[in-house]
Amino acid sequence: MSVSQAVLPSFFITLASFPILNLIAKKWGIVDKPGGRKIHDKETPLTGGIAIGIGLISMYFFSPFVFYQYWPLLSAGALLMLIGL
């Protein structure tokens, strides 16, 4: 199985999880509010990293072989995501 066969489904899962996680973030108040030195004008959801993490984890289900090739990199990313949470 090629890398593209694992990356493309993961990309689309990440893309689909952004709007869902944004709704959850707004409902639960997991947003960055404007003010001070911040340049955005409205509340910005803080769930982008979680969506990317979901996409990376889903790569395992589509192609375990590709996942095992990159497991050190993906493990480091998962650790950083957990620290960020």
TIVO-2410 file (N, C-alpha, C; in nm, 3 decimals):
# residues 85
REC num residu      c1      c2      c3 atome chaine
REC   1      M   0.085  -0.118   0.000     N      A
REC   1      M   0.000   0.000   0.000    CA      A
REC   1      M   0.089   0.124   0.000     C      A
REC   2      S   0.056   0.219  -0.081     N      A
REC   2      S   0.138   0.339  -0.092    CA      A
REC   2      S   0.102   0.439   0.017     C      A
REC   3      V   0.189   0.534   0.032     N      A
REC   3      V   0.168   0.639   0.133    CA      A
REC   3      V   0.042   0.719   0.101     C      A
REC   4      S   0.019   0.745  -0.027     N      A
REC   4      S  -0.098   0.827  -0.063    CA      A
REC   4      S  -0.229   0.758  -0.026     C      A
REC   5      Q  -0.231   0.625  -0.027     N      A
REC   5      Q  -0.352   0.553   0.011    CA      A
REC   5      Q  -0.379   0.564   0.160     C      A
REC   6      A  -0.280   0.598   0.239     N      A
REC   6      A  -0.300   0.619   0.382    CA      A
REC   6      A  -0.319   0.766   0.414     C      A
REC   7      V  -0.252   0.853   0.340     N      A
REC   7      V  -0.256   0.995   0.370    CA      A
REC   7      V  -0.387   1.059   0.325     C      A
REC   8      L  -0.435   1.023   0.208     N      A
REC   8      L  -0.558   1.087   0.157    CA      A
REC   8      L  -0.680   1.063   0.247     C      A
REC   9      P  -0.709   0.940   0.290     N      A
REC   9      P  -0.822   0.924   0.382    CA      A
REC   9      P  -0.802   1.000   0.513     C      A
REC  10      S  -0.679   1.001   0.564     N      A
REC  10      S  -0.650   1.074   0.687    CA      A
REC  10      S  -0.672   1.224   0.668     C      A
REC  11      F  -0.634   1.274   0.552     N      A
REC  11      F  -0.655   1.415   0.521    CA      A
REC  11      F  -0.804   1.449   0.523     C      A
REC  12      F  -0.885   1.365   0.461     N      A
REC  12      F  -1.028   1.392   0.456    CA      A
REC  12      F  -1.095   1.376   0.592     C      A
REC  13      I  -1.045   1.286   0.675     N      A
REC  13      I  -1.097   1.274   0.812    CA      A
REC  13      I  -1.063   1.399   0.891     C      A
REC  14      T  -0.941   1.449   0.874     N      A
REC  14      T  -0.902   1.573   0.941    CA      A
REC  14      T  -0.990   1.688   0.894     C      A
REC  15      L  -1.011   1.697   0.765     N      A
REC  15      L  -1.093   1.803   0.707    CA      A
REC  15      L  -1.236   1.796   0.760     C      A
REC  16      A  -1.289   1.676   0.773     N      A
REC  16      A  -1.426   1.661   0.823    CA      A
REC  16      A  -1.437   1.687   0.973     C      A
REC  17      S  -1.330   1.664   1.048     N      A
REC  17      S  -1.338   1.682   1.193    CA      A
REC  17      S  -1.325   1.829   1.236     C      A
REC  18      F  -1.270   1.915   1.150     N      A
REC  18      F  -1.258   2.057   1.186    CA      A
REC  18      F  -1.393   2.121   1.220     C      A
REC  19      P  -1.495   2.114   1.134     N      A
REC  19      P  -1.621   2.180   1.168    CA      A
REC  19      P  -1.688   2.120   1.291     C      A
REC  20      I  -1.676   1.989   1.307     N      A
REC  20      I  -1.738   1.924   1.423    CA      A
REC  20      I  -1.671   1.971   1.551     C      A
REC  21      L  -1.539   1.973   1.552     N      A
REC  21      L  -1.465   2.017   1.670    CA      A
REC  21      L  -1.483   2.166   1.697     C      A
REC  22      N  -1.500   2.246   1.591     N      A
REC  22      N  -1.525   2.389   1.610    CA      A
REC  22      N  -1.659   2.411   1.680     C      A
REC  23      L  -1.761   2.335   1.643     N      A
REC  23      L  -1.891   2.347   1.711    CA      A
REC  23      L  -1.879   2.307   1.858     C      A
REC  24      I  -1.808   2.199   1.884     N      A
REC  24      I  -1.788   2.155   2.022    CA      A
REC  24      I  -1.711   2.260   2.102     C      A
REC  25      A  -1.608   2.317   2.040     N      A
REC  25      A  -1.527   2.418   2.109    CA      A
REC  25      A  -1.611   2.541   2.145     C      A
REC  26      K  -1.695   2.584   2.054     N      A
REC  26      K  -1.780   2.701   2.083    CA      A
REC  26      K  -1.882   2.669   2.191     C      A
REC  27      K  -1.935   2.547   2.190     N      A
REC  27      K  -2.035   2.508   2.290    CA      A
REC  27      K  -1.972   2.498   2.429     C      A
REC  28      W  -1.851   2.444   2.437     N      A
REC  28      W  -1.784   2.425   2.565    CA      A
REC  28      W  -1.697   2.542   2.606     C      A
REC  29      G  -1.685   2.644   2.520     N      A
REC  29      G  -1.606   2.762   2.553    CA      A
REC  29      G  -1.457   2.742   2.539     C      A
REC  30      I  -1.414   2.650   2.453     N      A
REC  30      I  -1.272   2.627   2.430    CA      A
REC  30      I  -1.230   2.716   2.313     C      A
REC  31      V  -1.230   2.846   2.340     N      A
REC  31      V  -1.201   2.944   2.235    CA      A
REC  31      V  -1.102   3.047   2.288     C      A
REC  32      D  -1.033   3.110   2.196     N      A
REC  32      D  -0.944   3.221   2.228    CA      A
REC  32      D  -1.021   3.350   2.200     C      A
REC  33      K  -1.038   3.430   2.303     N      A
REC  33      K  -1.116   3.553   2.289    CA      A
REC  33      K  -1.028   3.668   2.244     C      A
REC  34      P  -1.080   3.756   2.158     N      A
REC  34      P  -1.001   3.870   2.112    CA      A
REC  34      P  -0.979   3.971   2.225     C      A
REC  35      G  -0.875   4.048   2.208     N      A
REC  35      G  -0.846   4.151   2.306    CA      A
REC  35      G  -0.696   4.159   2.332     C      A
REC  36      G  -0.655   4.269   2.388     N      A
REC  36      G  -0.513   4.286   2.417    CA      A
REC  36      G  -0.431   4.295   2.290     C      A
REC  37      R  -0.329   4.212   2.279     N      A
REC  37      R  -0.242   4.214   2.162    CA      A
REC  37      R  -0.285   4.118   2.053     C      A
REC  38      K  -0.398   4.053   2.071     N      A
REC  38      K  -0.445   3.956   1.972    CA      A
REC  38      K  -0.504   4.029   1.852     C      A
REC  39      I  -0.483   3.973   1.734     N      A
REC  39      I  -0.525   4.044   1.613    CA      A
REC  39      I  -0.657   3.994   1.556     C      A
REC  40      H  -0.713   3.886   1.611     N      A
REC  40      H  -0.839   3.837   1.555    CA      A
REC  40      H  -0.957   3.915   1.613     C      A
REC  41      D  -1.066   3.922   1.537     N      A
REC  41      D  -1.182   4.003   1.575    CA      A
REC  41      D  -1.292   3.922   1.642     C      A
REC  42      K  -1.291   3.792   1.628     N      A
REC  42      K  -1.395   3.709   1.689    CA      A
REC  42      K  -1.331   3.591   1.760     C      A
REC  43      E  -1.412   3.519   1.837     N      A
REC  43      E  -1.361   3.405   1.910    CA      A
REC  43      E  -1.308   3.299   1.813     C      A
REC  44      T  -1.191   3.244   1.844     N      A
REC  44      T  -1.127   3.145   1.759    CA      A
REC  44      T  -1.118   3.012   1.832     C      A
REC  45      P  -1.176   2.905   1.777     N      A
REC  45      P  -1.169   2.775   1.843    CA      A
REC  45      P  -1.025   2.724   1.853     C      A
REC  46      L  -0.997   2.654   1.962     N      A
REC  46      L  -0.861   2.605   1.987    CA      A
REC  46      L  -0.851   2.454   1.966     C      A
REC  47      T  -0.920   2.401   1.865     N      A
REC  47      T  -0.926   2.257   1.847    CA      A
REC  47      T  -0.856   2.208   1.720     C      A
REC  48      G  -0.779   2.291   1.655     N      A
REC  48      G  -0.712   2.252   1.531    CA      A
REC  48      G  -0.612   2.139   1.551     C      A
REC  49      G  -0.537   2.143   1.658     N      A
REC  49      G  -0.439   2.037   1.684    CA      A
REC  49      G  -0.504   1.903   1.711     C      A
REC  50      I  -0.620   1.906   1.775     N      A
REC  50      I  -0.693   1.782   1.801    CA      A
REC  50      I  -0.740   1.721   1.669     C      A
REC  51      A  -0.789   1.804   1.579     N      A
REC  51      A  -0.834   1.755   1.448    CA      A
REC  51      A  -0.718   1.692   1.371     C      A
REC  52      I  -0.603   1.755   1.375     N      A
REC  52      I  -0.486   1.700   1.307    CA      A
REC  52      I  -0.443   1.569   1.373     C      A
REC  53      G  -0.450   1.563   1.504     N      A
REC  53      G  -0.417   1.439   1.576    CA      A
REC  53      G  -0.511   1.326   1.539     C      A
REC  54      I  -0.640   1.355   1.527     N      A
REC  54      I  -0.737   1.253   1.485    CA      A
REC  54      I  -0.702   1.202   1.346     C      A
REC  55      G  -0.664   1.292   1.257     N      A
REC  55      G  -0.625   1.250   1.122    CA      A
REC  55      G  -0.502   1.161   1.122     C      A
REC  56      L  -0.404   1.195   1.204     N      A
REC  56      L  -0.283   1.112   1.211    CA      A
REC  56      L  -0.311   0.976   1.271     C      A
REC  57      I  -0.393   0.972   1.373     N      A
REC  57      I  -0.428   0.844   1.434    CA      A
REC  57      I  -0.507   0.758   1.337     C      A
REC  58      S  -0.591   0.820   1.257     N      A
REC  58      S  -0.670   0.742   1.160    CA      A
REC  58      S  -0.582   0.678   1.053     C      A
REC  59      M  -0.461   0.730   1.034     N      A
REC  59      M  -0.370   0.671   0.937    CA      A
REC  59      M  -0.340   0.526   0.972     C      A
REC  60      Y  -0.337   0.495   1.100     N      A
REC  60      Y  -0.310   0.358   1.143    CA      A
REC  60      Y  -0.416   0.261   1.090     C      A
REC  61      F  -0.541   0.303   1.088     N      A
REC  61      F  -0.649   0.215   1.045    CA      A
REC  61      F  -0.650   0.193   0.894     C      A
REC  62      F  -0.600   0.288   0.819     N      A
REC  62      F  -0.598   0.274   0.673    CA      A
REC  62      F  -0.474   0.204   0.623     C      A
REC  63      S  -0.365   0.219   0.693     N      A
REC  63      S  -0.241   0.156   0.649    CA      A
REC  63      S  -0.146   0.137   0.767     C      A
REC  64      P  -0.161   0.028   0.840     N      A
REC  64      P  -0.068   0.005   0.952    CA      A
REC  64      P   0.078  -0.001   0.909     C      A
REC  65      F   0.104  -0.050   0.787     N      A
REC  65      F   0.243  -0.058   0.739    CA      A
REC  65      F   0.306   0.080   0.731     C      A
REC  66      V   0.235   0.176   0.675     N      A
REC  66      V   0.287   0.313   0.665    CA      A
REC  66      V   0.300   0.372   0.804     C      A
REC  67      F   0.203   0.343   0.890     N      A
REC  67      F   0.209   0.394   1.027    CA      A
REC  67      F   0.335   0.344   1.097     C      A
REC  68      Y   0.369   0.216   1.081     N      A
REC  68      Y   0.486   0.161   1.147    CA      A
REC  68      Y   0.616   0.220   1.093     C      A
REC  69      Q   0.617   0.264   0.968     N      A
REC  69      Q   0.737   0.328   0.914    CA      A
REC  69      Q   0.763   0.461   0.983     C      A
REC  70      Y   0.658   0.531   1.020     N      A
REC  70      Y   0.671   0.665   1.078    CA      A
REC  70      Y   0.633   0.670   1.225     C      A
REC  71      W   0.633   0.558   1.294     N      A
REC  71      W   0.586   0.558   1.431    CA      A
REC  71      W   0.665   0.649   1.524     C      A
REC  72      P   0.797   0.667   1.510     N      A
REC  72      P   0.864   0.761   1.601    CA      A
REC  72      P   0.813   0.904   1.585     C      A
REC  73      L   0.794   0.945   1.462     N      A
REC  73      L   0.744   1.080   1.436    CA      A
REC  73      L   0.601   1.095   1.485     C      A
REC  74      L   0.517   0.998   1.459     N      A
REC  74      L   0.378   1.005   1.502    CA      A
REC  74      L   0.366   0.995   1.653     C      A
REC  75      S   0.451   0.916   1.716     N      A
REC  75      S   0.450   0.906   1.862    CA      A
REC  75      S   0.490   1.039   1.927     C      A
REC  76      A   0.589   1.104   1.870     N      A
REC  76      A   0.631   1.235   1.922    CA      A
REC  76      A   0.518   1.336   1.905     C      A
REC  77      G   0.451   1.332   1.791     N      A
REC  77      G   0.337   1.422   1.770    CA      A
REC  77      G   0.223   1.395   1.867     C      A
REC  78      A   0.197   1.267   1.895     N      A
REC  78      A   0.092   1.232   1.990    CA      A
REC  78      A   0.128   1.281   2.130     C      A
REC  79      L   0.254   1.268   2.166     N      A
REC  79      L   0.299   1.316   2.296    CA      A
REC  79      L   0.282   1.468   2.308     C      A
REC  80      L   0.319   1.540   2.203     N      A
REC  80      L   0.302   1.684   2.204    CA      A
REC  80      L   0.154   1.723   2.213     C      A
REC  81      M   0.068   1.648   2.144     N      A
REC  81      M  -0.074   1.676   2.150    CA      A
REC  81      M  -0.128   1.654   2.291     C      A
REC  82      L  -0.085   1.548   2.358     N      A
REC  82      L  -0.129   1.523   2.495    CA      A
REC  82      L  -0.080   1.630   2.590     C      A
REC  83      I   0.042   1.676   2.571     N      A
REC  83      I   0.094   1.784   2.655    CA      A
REC  83      I   0.013   1.912   2.631     C      A
REC  84      G  -0.022   1.936   2.507     N      A
REC  84      G  -0.103   2.054   2.475    CA      A
REC  84      G  -0.243   2.050   2.534     C      A
REC  85      L  -0.299   1.929   2.542     N      A
REC  85      L  -0.433   1.919   2.602    CA      A
REC  85      L  -0.428   1.950   2.749     C      A
***
